[in-house]
């Protein structure tokens, strides 16, 4: 007995963009926070270093948002291109063009 199974793949660009933004922000924030905290002087007890670090990171991300997004998008594209579903879609599109 033969069965035909069909399935579709839907890619929500906006959801991917939001997810990439959130993940990039979290990764950069954690990394920069750790580095900033490790390099801050310990003698200023009354300074809220978490707030200082957060403000520095926020400013950095605001100034470099486009570059960060471009890098994240490039990495996402490379990851998607390595998937079997992408190869199959690409091959079927190439066959359709012939």
HELIX and SHEET records of a PDB file:
HELIX    1   1 UNK A   13  UNK A   39  1                                  27    
HELIX    2   2 UNK A   49  UNK A   81  1                                  33    
HELIX    3   3 UNK A   84  UNK A   97  1                                  14    
END                                                                             
